[in-house]
């Protein structure tokens, strides 16, 4: 028996609204469009009428669940924030913030209330510290990542 993980699927009220949201804001391209089920280049899918397919009550309460998120990384965080301004109806869970490992992130909601985190690329953060003259060891300590990650980032392997 072969068991293979395929992708996460998120339930949406309108596949058309969500398809536009993920395509326009996140640059996701559709790799498979089955009407009420759409798979994106990022390796996730959206599904309209999920309650019917899964045999759930017709009005399941999955809107704004706070127990999962889709996670994206971006090389230019400031550029993404500028792009996000063009989507004034997008609800923010919190404003941009910076963690101890030096990563800036923002969390927003998609049209159905699913949390999306957009984080500054950790590889780009490592490269920035290295460009600023920090050693790989210093960079690893600052960003709280293994030295192997810093070296792979430096060498363009991440």
C-alpha positions as CSV (number, residue, x, y, z in Angstrom):
1,X,0.0,0.0,0.0
2,X,1.3,3.4,-0.9
3,X,0.1,6.4,1.2
4,X,1.0,9.8,-0.1
5,X,0.4,13.2,1.3
6,X,-1.0,15.5,-1.4
7,X,-1.9,19.0,-0.1
8,X,-3.9,21.0,2.3
9,X,-7.4,22.0,1.3
10,X,-9.3,24.9,2.7
11,X,-13.0,25.4,2.7
12,X,-14.3,28.6,1.1
13,X,-17.7,30.1,0.5
14,X,-16.9,31.3,-3.0
15,X,-14.2,29.7,-5.1
16,X,-14.3,32.7,-7.5
17,X,-13.7,35.3,-4.7
18,X,-10.9,33.1,-3.1
19,X,-9.3,32.3,-6.5
20,X,-9.1,36.1,-7.2
21,X,-7.7,36.8,-3.7
22,X,-4.9,34.2,-3.8
23,X,-4.0,35.0,-7.5
24,X,-3.9,38.8,-7.2
25,X,-2.4,39.3,-3.7
26,X,-0.2,36.2,-3.5
27,X,0.7,35.6,-7.1
28,X,-0.7,32.1,-7.0
29,X,-1.4,30.5,-10.4
30,X,-4.1,27.9,-10.9
31,X,-2.7,24.6,-11.8
32,X,-6.0,22.7,-11.8
33,X,-9.5,24.3,-11.9
34,X,-12.3,21.9,-11.4
35,X,-14.9,24.5,-10.9
36,X,-15.6,24.3,-7.1
37,X,-12.2,22.9,-6.4
38,X,-9.0,24.8,-7.4
39,X,-5.4,23.8,-6.8
40,X,-2.7,26.5,-6.7
41,X,1.0,26.5,-7.6
42,X,1.8,26.9,-4.0
43,X,0.6,23.4,-3.2
44,X,-2.7,24.1,-1.6
45,X,-6.3,23.9,-2.8
46,X,-9.6,25.7,-2.1
47,X,-13.0,23.9,-2.1
48,X,-16.5,25.4,-2.3
49,X,-19.3,23.4,-0.9
50,X,-17.0,21.6,1.5
51,X,-19.8,20.9,4.0
52,X,-21.7,18.9,1.4
53,X,-18.6,17.0,0.2
54,X,-17.5,16.1,3.8
55,X,-21.0,15.3,5.0
56,X,-21.0,18.2,7.6
57,X,-23.9,20.3,8.8
58,X,-24.8,22.8,6.1
59,X,-23.6,25.7,8.2
60,X,-20.4,24.5,9.8
61,X,-18.6,27.1,11.9
62,X,-15.2,27.0,10.3
63,X,-15.1,30.7,9.7
64,X,-12.3,32.4,11.6
65,X,-10.9,29.3,13.3
66,X,-7.7,30.2,15.0
67,X,-6.0,26.8,14.9
68,X,-4.2,26.9,11.5
69,X,-2.7,29.3,9.0
70,X,-1.3,29.3,5.5
71,X,2.3,30.6,5.6
72,X,4.1,32.5,2.9
73,X,7.5,34.0,2.9
74,X,8.5,37.1,0.8
75,X,12.0,38.4,0.0
76,X,10.9,42.0,0.2
77,X,8.6,42.5,3.1
78,X,8.2,46.2,2.6
79,X,7.2,45.7,-1.0
80,X,4.5,43.2,0.1
81,X,3.2,45.6,2.6
82,X,2.9,48.2,-0.1
83,X,1.1,45.7,-2.3
84,X,-1.3,44.9,0.6
85,X,-2.4,48.5,0.7
86,X,-4.1,48.0,-2.6
87,X,-6.4,45.6,-0.9
88,X,-8.1,47.8,1.7
89,X,-10.9,45.3,2.5
90,X,-8.4,42.7,3.7
91,X,-8.8,42.3,7.5
92,X,-5.6,42.3,9.5
93,X,-5.2,40.0,12.5
94,X,-2.3,42.2,13.7
95,X,0.0,44.9,12.2
96,X,3.5,44.0,11.1
97,X,5.7,42.9,14.0
98,X,9.2,41.7,14.5
99,X,10.2,38.6,16.4
100,X,13.3,37.9,18.4
101,X,14.7,35.9,15.5
102,X,14.5,39.2,13.5
103,X,11.7,38.1,11.2
104,X,9.0,40.6,10.4
105,X,5.5,39.2,9.9
106,X,2.0,40.2,9.3
107,X,-1.1,38.0,9.6
108,X,-4.3,38.7,7.7
109,X,-7.5,36.9,7.0
110,X,-8.6,35.6,3.6
111,X,-12.2,36.2,2.4
112,X,-13.4,33.3,4.5
113,X,-11.6,34.1,7.7
114,X,-8.6,31.8,7.4
115,X,-5.4,33.2,8.8
116,X,-2.5,33.8,6.5
117,X,0.9,34.7,7.8
118,X,3.3,36.5,5.5
119,X,6.9,36.5,6.9
120,X,10.1,38.0,5.7
121,X,12.2,35.3,4.2
122,X,14.6,33.9,6.8
123,X,17.1,33.2,4.1
124,X,17.0,36.8,3.0
125,X,17.4,37.9,6.7
126,X,20.5,35.7,7.0
127,X,22.0,37.1,3.8
128,X,21.3,40.6,5.0
129,X,23.3,40.1,8.2
130,X,26.1,38.5,6.3
131,X,26.2,41.4,3.9
132,X,26.4,43.7,6.9
133,X,29.6,42.0,8.0
134,X,28.3,39.5,10.5
135,X,30.0,36.1,10.6
136,X,27.9,33.0,9.9
137,X,28.2,32.1,13.6
138,X,27.0,35.6,14.7
139,X,24.2,35.5,12.1
140,X,23.0,32.0,13.3
141,X,22.9,33.3,16.9
142,X,21.0,36.5,15.9
143,X,18.4,34.8,13.8
144,X,18.2,31.7,16.0
145,X,18.7,29.3,13.1
146,X,21.4,26.5,12.7
147,X,24.7,27.5,11.1
148,X,23.9,25.1,8.3
149,X,20.8,27.2,7.4
150,X,22.9,30.3,7.3
151,X,25.6,28.7,5.2
152,X,23.0,27.3,2.8
153,X,21.4,30.8,2.6
154,X,24.7,32.4,1.9
155,X,25.6,29.9,-0.8
156,X,22.2,30.3,-2.6
157,X,20.9,26.9,-1.7
158,X,17.8,28.2,0.0
